[in-house]
Amino acid sequence: MASEKSKFGVLALGGLAAILASTCCLGPLLLIALGFSGAWIGNLTKLEPYRPLFIAGVLVALFFAWRRIYRPAEKCLPGEVCALPQTKRLYKVLFWAVAVLVLIALSFPYVAPLFY
């Protein structure tokens, strides 16, 4: 049971790191799209120097998530949740959904200047 929670935790950590990596660029655009305005939105650029650290965190978290999902160290006993094909499929779908969101978030600062 703890193994399943740790797989979810690694996926969640990867998604959070991806969001933090794109905060300086995606955050202001999202806030403006929601109707927020003001000079304080420009303060989100203070996170830009930390972007390489967030990107490294994303890649490390995704690597560990991939390793836990596709190359499990422990074998699941019959009857455990991790042995169910639906659970394995769900984790693979979630992993690739997070990976696509990470790719979008990491490429956003390079694509965004084309739109404004």
C-alpha positions, 0 to 999 in steps of 0.5 A: 500500500505504501508503494502505491502512495509513493508512486502517486507522490512522485507523480504529484511532485513532478507536476508541482515542480513543472508548475513551479518551473513555469511560474514566471511565465505562465503565472502572469498570463494565467492571472491576466486571463482570469482578470487580475491585473496590477504591478504585483504580477511582475513580481512573479519574475523573481522566480526566474533564477530558480527555474533551472533548479525547478527543471532539475527537480521535474526531471528527477521526479519524472525519472523516479516515477518512470522507474517505479512504474515501468521497472518496479523493484518489488513484485506485487503479490496476487490480490494487492492493489498494485497487481491489478491491471487497471491500477498499472494502466492508470499509473501509466496514463497519469505518468504520461499525462503529467509528462505532457503537461511538464513538456508544455510547461517547460516549453511555454517560455520559449513559445509564449513570445510568439503570441504577444 
